[in-house]
């Protein structure tokens, strides 16, 4: 395992700015530690909590930008749905988010061939009309995003040693 290091001053500043900034300190440090990109090889350099935090960030960014259809189209389906993200988030106390990811997994299995193929922009945009069952997942995510971000930030704060070493 590589050692992820965050600076105490940076962490204190981010904590004052809010939960998103607080989490970003850890996400940036984890990404820097593995050379910027999470791959099958660099995943071996991280623990389950660090990988889960990066997966949360990917899930968050993709769904907030374009929903679960975009997440799957952009190739993140296997990373989000085949890894134990939902299970770990449940262990972190985020049962509703875990349940949502399991529901997304079911839809991913059902529609992945249709979504993951090469599409024109018009064909991609048409997916949103063709696959309305993703709408409820997207809405639930957006409605709960702030609460889930807060819960994840609290988990990280209570288990900092699982995510990084804090140095002066």
Rosetta silent file (secondary structure, phi, psi, omega in degrees, C-alpha in Angstrom):
SEQUENCE: XXXXXXXXXXXXXXXXXXXXXXXXXXXXXXXXXXXXXXXXXXXXXXXXXXXXXXXXXXXXXXXXXXXXXXXXXXXXXXXXXXXXXXXXXXXXXXXXXXXXXXXXXXXXXXXXXXXXXXXXXXXXXXXXXXXXXXXXXXXXXXXXXXXXXXXXXXXXXXXXXXXXXXXX
SCORE:     score description
SCORE:     0.000 S_00000001
   1 L     0.000  135.067  174.188    0.000    0.000    0.000 S_00000001
   2 L   -83.132  148.380  179.541    1.188    3.462   -0.826 S_00000001
   3 L   -87.206  123.841  176.738    0.961    6.069    1.889 S_00000001
   4 L   -94.998  128.941 -176.840   -1.499    8.865    1.155 S_00000001
   5 E  -122.001  133.975  172.288   -0.559   12.098    2.914 S_00000001
   6 E  -122.536  148.173  178.988   -2.654   15.201    3.504 S_00000001
   7 E   -86.000  134.755 -178.238   -1.481   18.404    5.125 S_00000001
   8 H   -57.465  -43.724 -178.649   -3.218   19.346    8.345 S_00000001
   9 H   -62.036  -41.146  179.183   -3.460   23.025    7.380 S_00000001
  10 H   -65.688  -39.338  179.102   -5.081   22.153    4.047 S_00000001
  11 H   -66.005  -43.015  179.262   -7.511   19.844    5.824 S_00000001
  12 H   -63.141  -43.934  178.855   -8.420   22.491    8.405 S_00000001
  13 H   -62.084  -46.663 -178.613   -9.023   25.084    5.680 S_00000001
  14 H   -63.907  -38.148  179.157  -11.151   22.674    3.645 S_00000001
  15 H   -61.576  -35.388  177.732  -13.187   21.696    6.702 S_00000001
  16 H   -71.327  -28.266 -178.728  -14.110   25.355    7.176 S_00000001
  17 H   -78.647  -24.303  178.812  -15.163   25.588    3.518 S_00000001
  18 L   132.305  173.097 -173.181  -17.532   22.637    3.768 S_00000001
  19 H   -64.978  -35.969  178.784  -17.940   18.939    3.276 S_00000001
  20 H   -62.932  -46.297  179.216  -17.251   18.961   -0.469 S_00000001
  21 H   -63.711  -41.146  178.697  -13.920   20.722    0.028 S_00000001
  22 H   -57.893  -48.965  179.939  -13.067   18.426    2.931 S_00000001
  23 H   -65.303  -36.302 -178.840  -13.623   15.321    0.790 S_00000001
  24 H   -62.312  -31.570  177.401  -11.714   16.842   -2.131 S_00000001
  25 H   -59.475  -44.503 -179.797   -8.549   17.074   -0.024 S_00000001
  26 H   -71.329  -43.470 -178.780   -8.590   13.300    0.388 S_00000001
  27 H   -61.682  -45.260  177.570   -9.655   12.571   -3.184 S_00000001
  28 H   -60.394  -46.581 -178.039   -6.864   14.779   -4.591 S_00000001
  29 H   -63.544  -40.214  178.721   -4.261   13.206   -2.289 S_00000001
  30 H   -64.644  -46.769  179.722   -5.365    9.674   -3.192 S_00000001
  31 H   -61.614  -42.900  178.562   -5.283   10.466   -6.917 S_00000001
  32 H   -61.681  -38.900 -178.485   -1.844   12.100   -6.631 S_00000001
  33 H   -62.488  -33.560 -178.380   -0.528    9.062   -4.769 S_00000001
  34 L  -100.782   15.268  176.322   -1.501    6.751   -7.630 S_00000001
  35 L    81.013   18.317  173.211   -0.295    9.057  -10.393 S_00000001
  36 L    95.134  -19.206 -175.069   -3.655   10.619  -11.194 S_00000001
  37 L  -132.722  132.956  176.631   -5.471    7.641  -12.634 S_00000001
  38 L   -87.971  116.739  178.321   -7.260    4.727  -11.037 S_00000001
  39 L  -128.011  174.449  177.458   -6.491    1.556  -12.968 S_00000001
  40 H   -57.912  -37.285 -179.569   -6.563   -2.137  -12.116 S_00000001
  41 H   -70.136  -47.329 -177.207   -2.867   -1.822  -11.278 S_00000001
  42 H   -72.654  -21.230  176.860   -3.123    1.306   -9.116 S_00000001
  43 H   -60.700  -30.246 -179.430   -6.157   -0.094   -7.279 S_00000001
  44 L   -69.853  -14.320 -179.816   -3.779   -2.565   -5.632 S_00000001
  45 L   -89.206   -3.097 -176.318   -1.971    0.404   -4.076 S_00000001
  46 L  -120.495  160.191  174.287   -5.100    1.538   -2.218 S_00000001
  47 L   -92.341  173.331 -175.885   -7.323    0.125    0.493 S_00000001
  48 H   -60.597  -38.414 -179.797  -11.058   -0.514    0.120 S_00000001
  49 H   -66.550  -40.675  179.121  -12.047    2.754    1.797 S_00000001
  50 H   -64.926  -42.800  178.229   -9.821    4.826   -0.496 S_00000001
  51 H   -64.429  -40.103  178.783  -11.187    3.072   -3.584 S_00000001
  52 H   -61.923  -41.155  178.744  -14.733    3.570   -2.296 S_00000001
  53 H   -63.777  -41.165  176.934  -14.137    7.288   -1.891 S_00000001
  54 H   -66.572  -37.933  178.020  -12.861    7.533   -5.480 S_00000001
  55 H   -64.667  -41.647  176.500  -15.845    5.495   -6.673 S_00000001
  56 H   -57.982  -44.803 -178.215  -18.192    7.844   -4.798 S_00000001
  57 H   -62.245  -42.355  178.036  -16.581   10.814   -6.532 S_00000001
  58 H   -63.334  -48.843  178.292  -16.994    9.184   -9.939 S_00000001
  59 H   -56.984  -49.623 -178.894  -20.600    8.235   -9.199 S_00000001
  60 H   -57.832  -52.744 -175.671  -21.328   11.717   -7.868 S_00000001
  61 H   -62.676  -44.988 -177.268  -19.750   13.602  -10.763 S_00000001
  62 H   -68.502  -45.758 -176.624  -21.303   11.468  -13.495 S_00000001
  63 H   -70.196  -38.906  179.009  -24.815   11.279  -12.040 S_00000001
  64 H   -67.647  -27.387 -178.939  -24.933   14.975  -11.140 S_00000001
  65 H   -85.554  -41.559 -174.375  -23.808   15.830  -14.680 S_00000001
  66 H  -152.849   15.552  175.579  -25.896   13.422  -16.751 S_00000001
  67 H    79.976 -178.301 -178.740  -27.467   10.720  -14.646 S_00000001
  68 H   -66.424  -31.534  177.831  -26.899    7.009  -14.514 S_00000001
  69 H   -61.517  -45.197  178.639  -27.234    6.684  -18.292 S_00000001
  70 H   -63.851  -43.040  179.088  -24.235    8.995  -18.747 S_00000001
  71 H   -54.553  -46.938 -178.638  -22.289    7.142  -16.047 S_00000001
  72 H   -69.815  -45.114 -179.584  -22.822    3.865  -17.900 S_00000001
  73 H   -59.129  -37.961 -179.190  -22.225    5.340  -21.354 S_00000001
  74 L   -77.786    5.487  171.444  -18.925    6.829  -20.192 S_00000001
  75 L    91.775   11.274 -176.990  -17.726    3.351  -19.240 S_00000001
  76 L   -93.152    0.613 -179.941  -18.072    3.481  -15.454 S_00000001
  77 H   -53.420  -53.436 -179.522  -20.695    0.737  -15.148 S_00000001
  78 H   -60.997  -39.763 -178.634  -18.241   -2.036  -14.254 S_00000001
  79 H   -64.111  -41.084 -177.637  -16.349    0.187  -11.785 S_00000001
  80 H   -81.874  -42.536 -170.876  -19.508    1.231   -9.952 S_00000001
  81 H   -96.906  -22.759 -179.853  -21.608   -1.920  -10.225 S_00000001
  82 H   -92.816  -22.151  176.177  -19.105   -4.808  -10.288 S_00000001
  83 L   -84.323  164.106 -176.407  -16.968   -3.591   -7.399 S_00000001
  84 L   -80.479   35.951 -178.738  -18.286   -3.820   -3.841 S_00000001
  85 H   -56.134  -51.284 -177.288  -19.161   -0.103   -3.716 S_00000001
  86 H   -60.861  -40.698 -179.248  -22.754   -0.661   -2.593 S_00000001
  87 H   -64.734  -45.256 -178.899  -21.688   -3.145    0.061 S_00000001
  88 H   -66.252  -41.924  178.423  -18.996   -0.845    1.495 S_00000001
  89 H   -62.038  -34.900  175.718  -21.323    2.168    1.517 S_00000001
  90 H   -63.886  -41.762  177.388  -23.835    0.075    3.448 S_00000001
  91 H   -64.166  -29.943  177.208  -21.094   -0.724    5.970 S_00000001
  92 L   -76.213   -7.868  178.930  -20.409    3.023    6.186 S_00000001
  93 L   100.106    6.005 -178.643  -24.060    3.491    7.172 S_00000001
  94 L   -98.374   66.938 -175.609  -25.392    4.761    3.837 S_00000001
  95 H   -61.260  -42.783 -178.053  -28.125    2.157    3.372 S_00000001
  96 H   -66.161  -40.088  177.345  -30.297    4.235    1.027 S_00000001
  97 H   -65.906  -41.729  177.309  -27.381    5.035   -1.266 S_00000001
  98 H   -58.109  -46.420  179.619  -26.368    1.383   -1.243 S_00000001
  99 H   -60.712  -42.196  179.563  -29.906    0.379   -2.205 S_00000001
 100 H   -61.611  -41.102  179.384  -29.898    2.931   -5.036 S_00000001
 101 H   -66.825  -39.105  175.674  -26.645    1.496   -6.418 S_00000001
 102 H   -62.717  -39.819  176.411  -28.098   -2.023   -6.296 S_00000001
 103 H   -64.083  -41.051  176.109  -31.142   -0.752   -8.225 S_00000001
 104 H   -62.237  -37.822  178.450  -28.777    0.879  -10.719 S_00000001
 105 H   -60.572  -43.731  179.104  -26.906   -2.415  -11.035 S_00000001
 106 H   -60.948  -45.302  179.098  -30.115   -4.199  -12.010 S_00000001
 107 H   -68.377  -35.683  177.308  -30.858   -1.594  -14.693 S_00000001
 108 H   -60.516  -46.991  179.800  -27.237   -1.658  -15.870 S_00000001
 109 H   -61.074  -38.668 -177.580  -27.429   -5.409  -16.422 S_00000001
 110 H   -71.245  -36.631 -170.139  -30.714   -5.012  -18.287 S_00000001
 111 H  -118.847    4.816 -172.194  -29.653   -2.111  -20.557 S_00000001
 112 H   -59.294  -39.237 -179.728  -25.862   -2.135  -20.706 S_00000001
 113 H   -60.843  -41.764 -179.563  -25.637   -3.370  -24.310 S_00000001
 114 H   -67.332  -37.889 -174.708  -27.909   -0.585  -25.480 S_00000001
 115 H   -85.903  -37.527 -170.806  -26.080    2.125  -23.516 S_00000001
 116 H   -81.504   -5.375  179.938  -22.427    1.041  -23.782 S_00000001
 117 L   -78.292  166.688  178.688  -22.239    0.867  -27.570 S_00000001
 118 L   -69.917  126.923 -176.695  -20.846    3.661  -29.724 S_00000001
 119 L  -131.694  150.793  170.071  -23.548    6.268  -30.241 S_00000001
 120 L   -74.467  168.551  179.425  -23.947    9.586  -31.996 S_00000001
 121 H   -61.099  -40.091  179.069  -24.873   12.535  -29.804 S_00000001
 122 H   -65.118  -42.191  178.337  -28.499   12.301  -30.980 S_00000001
 123 H   -63.992  -40.059  177.554  -28.624    8.554  -30.260 S_00000001
 124 H   -62.701  -48.254 -179.256  -27.147    9.159  -26.813 S_00000001
 125 H   -61.836  -33.183  179.334  -29.666   11.893  -26.026 S_00000001
 126 H   -66.607  -24.503  178.733  -32.488    9.606  -27.208 S_00000001
 127 H   -57.646  -34.956 -177.885  -31.490    7.083  -24.533 S_00000001
 128 H   -64.006  -33.095  175.819  -32.935    9.355  -21.870 S_00000001
 129 H   -80.348  -34.992 -177.609  -36.375    9.066  -23.500 S_00000001
 130 H   -74.276  -23.375 -174.963  -35.970    5.365  -24.288 S_00000001
 131 L  -124.253   63.149 -176.176  -34.930    4.462  -20.734 S_00000001
 132 L   -66.146  -15.539 -179.838  -37.234    6.385  -18.377 S_00000001
 133 H   -65.899  -15.686  175.370  -36.664    3.842  -15.585 S_00000001
 134 H   -78.859  -18.825 -176.747  -33.382    5.610  -14.861 S_00000001
 135 H   -57.660  -44.964 -179.325  -35.236    8.864  -14.095 S_00000001
 136 H   -62.864  -39.124  177.746  -36.279    7.798  -10.598 S_00000001
 137 H   -63.062  -46.148 -179.852  -32.695    6.798   -9.771 S_00000001
 138 H   -60.572  -46.637 -179.279  -31.375   10.117  -11.031 S_00000001
 139 H   -62.068  -44.163  179.722  -34.011   12.073   -9.103 S_00000001
 140 H   -61.681  -41.422  179.586  -33.364   10.142   -5.897 S_00000001
 141 H   -62.667  -49.532 -177.583  -29.637   10.735   -6.217 S_00000001
 142 H   -61.864  -42.295 -179.133  -30.014   14.480   -6.791 S_00000001
 143 H   -63.625  -31.166 -174.489  -32.530   14.821   -3.938 S_00000001
 144 H  -106.899   -1.051 -173.636  -30.211   13.034   -1.485 S_00000001
 145 H   -54.121  -46.611 -176.789  -26.787   14.114   -2.774 S_00000001
 146 H   -64.238  -43.574  178.578  -26.155   16.721   -0.103 S_00000001
 147 H   -63.620  -44.375 -178.982  -27.111   14.377    2.739 S_00000001
 148 H   -66.516  -39.521  176.736  -25.017   11.529    1.320 S_00000001
 149 H   -60.412  -42.829  178.658  -22.025   13.806    0.800 S_00000001
 150 H   -62.543  -44.808 -179.902  -22.364   14.918    4.411 S_00000001
 151 H   -63.910  -39.273  178.099  -22.583   11.333    5.668 S_00000001
 152 H   -67.258  -42.463  177.868  -19.510   10.339    3.658 S_00000001
 153 H   -60.325  -41.468  177.903  -17.598   13.369    4.948 S_00000001
 154 H   -65.130  -40.769  178.228  -18.510   12.396    8.520 S_00000001
 155 H   -61.674  -46.993  179.671  -17.406    8.816    7.908 S_00000001
 156 H   -60.268  -45.170 -179.302  -14.069    9.993    6.494 S_00000001
 157 H   -60.463  -38.304 -178.994  -13.614   12.399    9.407 S_00000001
 158 H   -79.901  -13.483 -177.864  -14.265    9.617   11.921 S_00000001
 159 L  -133.239   39.219 -174.419  -11.933    7.187   10.104 S_00000001
 160 H   -50.711  -40.048 -177.119   -9.245    9.522    8.732 S_00000001
 161 H   -60.897  -20.273  176.821   -6.504    6.940    9.244 S_00000001
 162 H   -77.717  -18.297 -173.504   -8.227    4.707    6.665 S_00000001
 163 H  -108.897  -35.619 -177.587   -7.921    7.427    4.034 S_00000001
 164 L  -168.498  163.274  172.254   -4.668    9.281    4.671 S_00000001
 165 E   -95.807  125.333 -179.781   -1.938   10.199    7.071 S_00000001
 166 E   -92.907  123.832 -179.362   -2.340   13.779    8.294 S_00000001
 167 E  -124.486  154.264  178.553    0.944   15.656    8.603 S_00000001
 168 L   -68.443    0.000    0.000    1.842   19.203    9.630 S_00000001
